[in-house]
Amino acid sequence: MADERCDHGLIVGQCGHCKPVPRGLTASVWITRGGSVFHRSVACEALADGQARAARFGRQVHEPSRVALADAMAQGRGACIPCFPAYRPTSTTKPCLVRVDAQWLRGLLTEWRRGADGRWTGVVSYVAHGEQVTVLKDQDDLRPAP
């Protein structure tokens, strides 16, 4: 029996445009040419903050455009945490709190690593100052989300 193909000539279930949308996301999203994440709406506060920050630093501000989720993901963009709080990119991703300066922000922990000194660090993504950041944080700067 031949594999069933979608309208794009790919095996059904493997085509980014035809396979089901991952839980917590939408089929179409908003992006800007200079951004690194995709948003649910042009009214996203993090999107507005990012554009304001770009303008403050003299960078070009790009108008948001609506694209297919598959296209945004193919560009290597991640989900905006405020827009898609229920989305978990993998089964091991966990919501957490991240200490940034003296403030605890909501984030997503994607990986734990144990250093030679026995301390744990976590790869975590969060939004600060209108930009989504992915960094390695020490165990003391991470807490489970309530």
Buried (B, 14 or more C-beta within 10 A) or exposed (E): EEEEEBEEEBEEEEBBBBBEEBEEBBEBBBBBEEBBBBBBBEEBBBBBBBBEBBEEEEEEEEEBEEBBBBBBBEEEBBBBBBBBBEBBBEEEBBBBBBBBEEEBBBBBBBEEEEEEEEEEBBBBBBBBEBBBBEBEBEEEBBBEBE
